[in-house]
């Protein structure tokens, strides 16, 4: 998911505003996740490539060096593209896995990964859609207004295979829904009208060269 400035309300003094890593609060955490230094930046797939338009295979082997290396590469690629979320099929890997580094509506930072994600069904009485700008690293340069659930919860597994549930509000909720869509073969473009989709693709065409050049610059600053 492409980065966009998220709204942050003044926090209640009683709120725990610590960074969440895999859903758990931590007292300290580096500005750049350690996975970025270990990982290799890979090419990001773009809309139209088949792997983006079909469901990804579930991960069945956990705790392997290959899975750890994939997570590292996904973090490096996400940071190189200045994104807040990235799914495995966006680096041409057929695996139900995404990584994220995103803030919620209170400015709390959430960092981690999730394998085999499935969105919890929202209680109809509490279900509320909000519209907001949304972009995608696989649709470089285009931002469109998309309606998403105000609050989202996703269940899956961490890299060891342990059950993991992530929940969030605001931009983080949008990120969780966006990345889960990716792994089910969907793009945010699929949620737009025909006119909106054409507009987004036109914006991508106009800005792609600029975005790719920027990614090269950022990769160099990361030493990649």
DOTORKE-961399 format. One record per residue (C-alpha): chain; x, z, y; residue in three letters. Coordinates in Angstrom, 3 decimals, always signed. Example, Ala and Ser with C-alpha at 12.3 -4.5 7.8 and 13.67 -1.06 7.14 Angstrom:
// residues 2
pt chain:A	px:+12.300	pz:+7.800	py:-4.500	resn:ALA
pt chain:A	px:+13.670	pz:+7.140	py:-1.060	resn:SER
END
This chain:
// residues 224
pt chain:A	px:+0.000	pz:+0.000	py:+0.000	resn:UNK
pt chain:A	px:+1.318	pz:-0.921	py:+3.409	resn:UNK
pt chain:A	px:+2.036	pz:+1.806	py:+5.940	resn:UNK
pt chain:A	px:-0.325	pz:+2.446	py:+8.834	resn:UNK
pt chain:A	px:-0.393	pz:+5.368	py:+11.243	resn:UNK
pt chain:A	px:-2.850	pz:+7.917	py:+9.857	resn:UNK
pt chain:A	px:-5.041	pz:+10.194	py:+11.965	resn:UNK
pt chain:A	px:-3.954	pz:+13.849	py:+11.845	resn:UNK
pt chain:A	px:-6.267	pz:+16.621	py:+13.088	resn:UNK
pt chain:A	px:-5.002	pz:+19.959	py:+14.371	resn:UNK
pt chain:A	px:-4.462	pz:+22.064	py:+11.261	resn:UNK
pt chain:A	px:-6.162	pz:+25.351	py:+10.642	resn:UNK
pt chain:A	px:-3.579	pz:+28.146	py:+10.683	resn:UNK
pt chain:A	px:-4.650	pz:+29.268	py:+7.217	resn:UNK
pt chain:A	px:-4.098	pz:+25.861	py:+5.649	resn:UNK
pt chain:A	px:-1.119	pz:+25.355	py:+3.368	resn:UNK
pt chain:A	px:+0.609	pz:+22.394	py:+4.963	resn:UNK
pt chain:A	px:+3.576	pz:+22.314	py:+2.605	resn:UNK
pt chain:A	px:+4.616	pz:+19.009	py:+1.045	resn:UNK
pt chain:A	px:+2.955	pz:+18.293	py:-2.312	resn:UNK
pt chain:A	px:+5.185	pz:+16.852	py:-5.037	resn:UNK
pt chain:A	px:+3.105	pz:+15.696	py:-8.001	resn:UNK
pt chain:A	px:+0.272	pz:+17.701	py:-6.480	resn:UNK
pt chain:A	px:+2.193	pz:+20.991	py:-6.252	resn:UNK
pt chain:A	px:+3.318	pz:+22.569	py:-2.944	resn:UNK
pt chain:A	px:+7.061	pz:+22.902	py:-2.362	resn:UNK
pt chain:A	px:+8.933	pz:+24.732	py:+0.394	resn:UNK
pt chain:A	px:+11.520	pz:+22.023	py:+0.998	resn:UNK
pt chain:A	px:+11.847	pz:+18.357	py:+0.173	resn:UNK
pt chain:A	px:+14.138	pz:+15.589	py:+1.501	resn:UNK
pt chain:A	px:+12.855	pz:+13.073	py:+4.032	resn:UNK
pt chain:A	px:+13.764	pz:+10.303	py:+1.588	resn:UNK
pt chain:A	px:+12.926	pz:+11.025	py:-2.070	resn:UNK
pt chain:A	px:+15.968	pz:+11.169	py:-4.407	resn:UNK
pt chain:A	px:+14.494	pz:+8.321	py:-6.481	resn:UNK
pt chain:A	px:+15.227	pz:+5.939	py:-3.616	resn:UNK
pt chain:A	px:+18.987	pz:+6.476	py:-3.852	resn:UNK
pt chain:A	px:+18.939	pz:+5.985	py:-7.631	resn:UNK
pt chain:A	px:+16.676	pz:+2.941	py:-7.643	resn:UNK
pt chain:A	px:+17.129	pz:-0.772	py:-7.164	resn:UNK
pt chain:A	px:+14.907	pz:-2.772	py:-4.820	resn:UNK
pt chain:A	px:+12.969	pz:-5.433	py:-6.692	resn:UNK
pt chain:A	px:+11.005	pz:-8.472	py:-5.517	resn:UNK
pt chain:A	px:+7.410	pz:-7.680	py:-4.573	resn:UNK
pt chain:A	px:+4.775	pz:-9.948	py:-6.064	resn:UNK
pt chain:A	px:+2.281	pz:-11.607	py:-3.729	resn:UNK
pt chain:A	px:-1.414	pz:-12.382	py:-3.953	resn:UNK
pt chain:A	px:-2.081	pz:-15.255	py:-6.351	resn:UNK
pt chain:A	px:+0.490	pz:-14.221	py:-8.961	resn:UNK
pt chain:A	px:-1.353	pz:-13.648	py:-12.274	resn:UNK
pt chain:A	px:+0.034	pz:-10.156	py:-12.931	resn:UNK
pt chain:A	px:-1.757	pz:-8.853	py:-9.837	resn:UNK
pt chain:A	px:-5.137	pz:-10.074	py:-11.029	resn:UNK
pt chain:A	px:-5.451	pz:-8.512	py:-14.480	resn:UNK
pt chain:A	px:-5.533	pz:-4.911	py:-15.735	resn:UNK
pt chain:A	px:-2.152	pz:-3.380	py:-16.536	resn:UNK
pt chain:A	px:-1.186	pz:-2.044	py:-19.940	resn:UNK
pt chain:A	px:-1.451	pz:+1.697	py:-20.428	resn:UNK
pt chain:A	px:+1.819	pz:+3.577	py:-20.758	resn:UNK
pt chain:A	px:+2.201	pz:+5.150	py:-24.200	resn:UNK
pt chain:A	px:+5.888	pz:+6.164	py:-24.257	resn:UNK
pt chain:A	px:+6.891	pz:+8.982	py:-21.937	resn:UNK
pt chain:A	px:+10.097	pz:+10.797	py:-21.120	resn:UNK
pt chain:A	px:+12.234	pz:+7.697	py:-21.643	resn:UNK
pt chain:A	px:+15.209	pz:+6.559	py:-19.522	resn:UNK
pt chain:A	px:+13.401	pz:+3.246	py:-19.023	resn:UNK
pt chain:A	px:+10.352	pz:+4.928	py:-17.491	resn:UNK
pt chain:A	px:+12.516	pz:+7.093	py:-15.237	resn:UNK
pt chain:A	px:+14.453	pz:+4.026	py:-14.065	resn:UNK
pt chain:A	px:+11.209	pz:+2.159	py:-13.382	resn:UNK
pt chain:A	px:+9.958	pz:+5.012	py:-11.187	resn:UNK
pt chain:A	px:+13.279	pz:+5.026	py:-9.305	resn:UNK
pt chain:A	px:+13.082	pz:+1.274	py:-8.718	resn:UNK
pt chain:A	px:+9.488	pz:+1.525	py:-7.550	resn:UNK
pt chain:A	px:+10.380	pz:+4.201	py:-4.999	resn:UNK
pt chain:A	px:+13.338	pz:+2.157	py:-3.752	resn:UNK
pt chain:A	px:+11.169	pz:-0.951	py:-3.471	resn:UNK
pt chain:A	px:+8.378	pz:+0.916	py:-1.694	resn:UNK
pt chain:A	px:+10.809	pz:+2.375	py:+0.829	resn:UNK
pt chain:A	px:+12.525	pz:-0.972	py:+1.311	resn:UNK
pt chain:A	px:+9.141	pz:-2.450	py:+2.234	resn:UNK
pt chain:A	px:+8.137	pz:+0.553	py:+4.374	resn:UNK
pt chain:A	px:+5.104	pz:+1.221	py:+2.214	resn:UNK
pt chain:A	px:+3.267	pz:+4.403	py:+1.274	resn:UNK
pt chain:A	px:+2.264	pz:+3.360	py:-2.241	resn:UNK
pt chain:A	px:+3.332	pz:+0.825	py:-4.854	resn:UNK
pt chain:A	px:+1.947	pz:-0.183	py:-8.252	resn:UNK
pt chain:A	px:+4.117	pz:-1.436	py:-11.116	resn:UNK
pt chain:A	px:+2.512	pz:-4.878	py:-11.176	resn:UNK
pt chain:A	px:+3.702	pz:-5.288	py:-7.602	resn:UNK
pt chain:A	px:+7.237	pz:-5.537	py:-8.971	resn:UNK
pt chain:A	px:+6.082	pz:-7.769	py:-11.834	resn:UNK
pt chain:A	px:+5.919	pz:-4.997	py:-14.452	resn:UNK
pt chain:A	px:+2.830	pz:-4.822	py:-16.667	resn:UNK
pt chain:A	px:+2.460	pz:-1.028	py:-16.740	resn:UNK
pt chain:A	px:-0.258	pz:+1.306	py:-15.465	resn:UNK
pt chain:A	px:+1.908	pz:+3.270	py:-13.049	resn:UNK
pt chain:A	px:+2.069	pz:+3.815	py:-9.313	resn:UNK
pt chain:A	px:+4.258	pz:+5.783	py:-6.894	resn:UNK
pt chain:A	px:+3.331	pz:+7.159	py:-3.490	resn:UNK
pt chain:A	px:+4.663	pz:+8.926	py:-0.393	resn:UNK
pt chain:A	px:+1.711	pz:+9.320	py:+1.921	resn:UNK
pt chain:A	px:+0.093	pz:+11.807	py:+4.297	resn:UNK
pt chain:A	px:-3.495	pz:+13.038	py:+4.253	resn:UNK
pt chain:A	px:-5.851	pz:+13.606	py:+7.181	resn:UNK
pt chain:A	px:-4.207	pz:+16.970	py:+7.950	resn:UNK
pt chain:A	px:-0.712	pz:+15.478	py:+8.032	resn:UNK
pt chain:A	px:+0.273	pz:+16.951	py:+4.662	resn:UNK
pt chain:A	px:+2.805	pz:+14.757	py:+2.871	resn:UNK
pt chain:A	px:+2.156	pz:+13.855	py:-0.779	resn:UNK
pt chain:A	px:+4.944	pz:+12.418	py:-2.959	resn:UNK
pt chain:A	px:+5.074	pz:+11.432	py:-6.604	resn:UNK
pt chain:A	px:+3.909	pz:+9.070	py:-9.321	resn:UNK
pt chain:A	px:+0.973	pz:+8.710	py:-11.689	resn:UNK
pt chain:A	px:+0.610	pz:+6.869	py:-14.991	resn:UNK
pt chain:A	px:-2.654	pz:+5.592	py:-16.466	resn:UNK
pt chain:A	px:-4.779	pz:+6.588	py:-13.446	resn:UNK
pt chain:A	px:-8.553	pz:+6.805	py:-13.528	resn:UNK
pt chain:A	px:-10.673	pz:+7.750	py:-10.525	resn:UNK
pt chain:A	px:-13.039	pz:+10.699	py:-10.942	resn:UNK
pt chain:A	px:-16.663	pz:+9.817	py:-10.371	resn:UNK
pt chain:A	px:-17.742	pz:+11.125	py:-6.983	resn:UNK
pt chain:A	px:-20.740	pz:+13.446	py:-6.765	resn:UNK
pt chain:A	px:-23.519	pz:+11.291	py:-5.245	resn:UNK
pt chain:A	px:-24.474	pz:+14.172	py:-2.952	resn:UNK
pt chain:A	px:-20.937	pz:+14.325	py:-1.554	resn:UNK
pt chain:A	px:-20.082	pz:+10.641	py:-1.715	resn:UNK
pt chain:A	px:-19.131	pz:+9.377	py:+1.758	resn:UNK
pt chain:A	px:-17.532	pz:+6.056	py:+2.593	resn:UNK
pt chain:A	px:-15.333	pz:+5.648	py:+5.639	resn:UNK
pt chain:A	px:-13.945	pz:+2.445	py:+7.083	resn:UNK
pt chain:A	px:-10.291	pz:+2.119	py:+8.005	resn:UNK
pt chain:A	px:-7.476	pz:-0.384	py:+8.342	resn:UNK
pt chain:A	px:-5.799	pz:-1.192	py:+5.059	resn:UNK
pt chain:A	px:-2.796	pz:-3.308	py:+4.207	resn:UNK
pt chain:A	px:-0.925	pz:-4.219	py:+1.051	resn:UNK
pt chain:A	px:+2.721	pz:-4.951	py:+0.327	resn:UNK
pt chain:A	px:+1.540	pz:-7.893	py:-1.790	resn:UNK
pt chain:A	px:-0.407	pz:-9.293	py:+1.178	resn:UNK
pt chain:A	px:+2.426	pz:-8.935	py:+3.705	resn:UNK
pt chain:A	px:+1.477	pz:-8.634	py:+7.350	resn:UNK
pt chain:A	px:-2.314	pz:-8.547	py:+6.998	resn:UNK
pt chain:A	px:-4.496	pz:-5.548	py:+7.818	resn:UNK
pt chain:A	px:-8.246	pz:-5.468	py:+7.408	resn:UNK
pt chain:A	px:-10.992	pz:-2.854	py:+7.668	resn:UNK
pt chain:A	px:-12.030	pz:-1.611	py:+4.214	resn:UNK
pt chain:A	px:-14.617	pz:+1.012	py:+3.219	resn:UNK
pt chain:A	px:-13.258	pz:+3.713	py:+0.885	resn:UNK
pt chain:A	px:-14.341	pz:+7.133	py:-0.315	resn:UNK
pt chain:A	px:-13.427	pz:+9.831	py:+2.203	resn:UNK
pt chain:A	px:-12.203	pz:+12.057	py:-0.642	resn:UNK
pt chain:A	px:-10.726	pz:+10.817	py:-3.910	resn:UNK
pt chain:A	px:-9.419	pz:+12.420	py:-7.096	resn:UNK
pt chain:A	px:-7.446	pz:+10.578	py:-9.759	resn:UNK
pt chain:A	px:-6.475	pz:+11.738	py:-13.242	resn:UNK
pt chain:A	px:-3.571	pz:+10.475	py:-15.314	resn:UNK
pt chain:A	px:-0.187	pz:+11.596	py:-16.587	resn:UNK
pt chain:A	px:+3.253	pz:+12.287	py:-15.191	resn:UNK
pt chain:A	px:+6.474	pz:+10.756	py:-16.535	resn:UNK
pt chain:A	px:+6.613	pz:+13.331	py:-19.337	resn:UNK
pt chain:A	px:+3.080	pz:+12.573	py:-20.484	resn:UNK
pt chain:A	px:+1.648	pz:+15.828	py:-19.105	resn:UNK
pt chain:A	px:-1.881	pz:+15.617	py:-17.648	resn:UNK
pt chain:A	px:-1.916	pz:+15.282	py:-13.878	resn:UNK
pt chain:A	px:-4.720	pz:+15.273	py:-11.326	resn:UNK
pt chain:A	px:-4.170	pz:+14.183	py:-7.740	resn:UNK
pt chain:A	px:-6.765	pz:+14.677	py:-5.022	resn:UNK
pt chain:A	px:-6.727	pz:+13.921	py:-1.346	resn:UNK
pt chain:A	px:-8.501	pz:+13.069	py:+1.853	resn:UNK
pt chain:A	px:-7.983	pz:+10.568	py:+4.641	resn:UNK
pt chain:A	px:-5.182	pz:+8.064	py:+4.255	resn:UNK
pt chain:A	px:-3.955	pz:+9.660	py:+1.033	resn:UNK
pt chain:A	px:-7.414	pz:+9.250	py:-0.515	resn:UNK
pt chain:A	px:-7.309	pz:+5.600	py:+0.550	resn:UNK
pt chain:A	px:-3.862	pz:+5.232	py:-1.040	resn:UNK
pt chain:A	px:-5.010	pz:+6.719	py:-4.371	resn:UNK
pt chain:A	px:-7.944	pz:+4.309	py:-4.527	resn:UNK
pt chain:A	px:-5.868	pz:+1.322	py:-3.416	resn:UNK
pt chain:A	px:-3.147	pz:+1.846	py:-6.039	resn:UNK
pt chain:A	px:-5.623	pz:+2.560	py:-8.834	resn:UNK
pt chain:A	px:-7.383	pz:-0.698	py:-7.948	resn:UNK
pt chain:A	px:-4.054	pz:-2.516	py:-8.335	resn:UNK
pt chain:A	px:-3.613	pz:-1.253	py:-11.878	resn:UNK
pt chain:A	px:-7.096	pz:-2.442	py:-12.778	resn:UNK
pt chain:A	px:-6.264	pz:-5.926	py:-11.503	resn:UNK
pt chain:A	px:-7.802	pz:-5.639	py:-8.043	resn:UNK
pt chain:A	px:-6.582	pz:-6.107	py:-4.486	resn:UNK
pt chain:A	px:-8.144	pz:-4.847	py:-1.299	resn:UNK
pt chain:A	px:-8.917	pz:-8.503	py:-0.561	resn:UNK
pt chain:A	px:-11.500	pz:-8.355	py:-3.351	resn:UNK
pt chain:A	px:-13.484	pz:-5.835	py:-1.284	resn:UNK
pt chain:A	px:-13.723	pz:-8.166	py:+1.714	resn:UNK
pt chain:A	px:-16.247	pz:-10.827	py:+2.563	resn:UNK
pt chain:A	px:-15.210	pz:-14.443	py:+2.076	resn:UNK
pt chain:A	px:-14.576	pz:-14.665	py:+5.802	resn:UNK
pt chain:A	px:-12.516	pz:-11.470	py:+5.829	resn:UNK
pt chain:A	px:-10.417	pz:-12.638	py:+2.913	resn:UNK
pt chain:A	px:-9.658	pz:-15.950	py:+4.650	resn:UNK
pt chain:A	px:-8.669	pz:-14.095	py:+7.804	resn:UNK
pt chain:A	px:-6.321	pz:-11.803	py:+5.892	resn:UNK
pt chain:A	px:-4.664	pz:-14.700	py:+4.065	resn:UNK
pt chain:A	px:-4.193	pz:-16.508	py:+7.364	resn:UNK
pt chain:A	px:-2.561	pz:-13.427	py:+8.895	resn:UNK
pt chain:A	px:-0.282	pz:-13.178	py:+5.867	resn:UNK
pt chain:A	px:+0.746	pz:-16.807	py:+6.241	resn:UNK
pt chain:A	px:+1.519	pz:-16.296	py:+9.922	resn:UNK
pt chain:A	px:+3.503	pz:-13.077	py:+9.504	resn:UNK
pt chain:A	px:+5.110	pz:-13.334	py:+6.053	resn:UNK
pt chain:A	px:+8.461	pz:-14.622	py:+7.299	resn:UNK
pt chain:A	px:+8.680	pz:-11.803	py:+9.848	resn:UNK
pt chain:A	px:+7.777	pz:-9.183	py:+7.229	resn:UNK
pt chain:A	px:+10.315	pz:-10.463	py:+4.687	resn:UNK
pt chain:A	px:+13.054	pz:-10.418	py:+7.332	resn:UNK
pt chain:A	px:+12.151	pz:-6.843	py:+8.208	resn:UNK
pt chain:A	px:+12.331	pz:-5.827	py:+4.547	resn:UNK
pt chain:A	px:+15.847	pz:-7.245	py:+4.323	resn:UNK
pt chain:A	px:+16.886	pz:-5.190	py:+7.354	resn:UNK
pt chain:A	px:+15.409	pz:-1.991	py:+5.940	resn:UNK
pt chain:A	px:+17.068	pz:-2.562	py:+2.559	resn:UNK
pt chain:A	px:+20.421	pz:-2.767	py:+4.310	resn:UNK
pt chain:A	px:+19.820	pz:+0.547	py:+6.103	resn:UNK
pt chain:A	px:+19.088	pz:+2.090	py:+2.691	resn:UNK
pt chain:A	px:+22.348	pz:+0.690	py:+1.342	resn:UNK
pt chain:A	px:+20.555	pz:-1.666	py:-1.021	resn:UNK
END
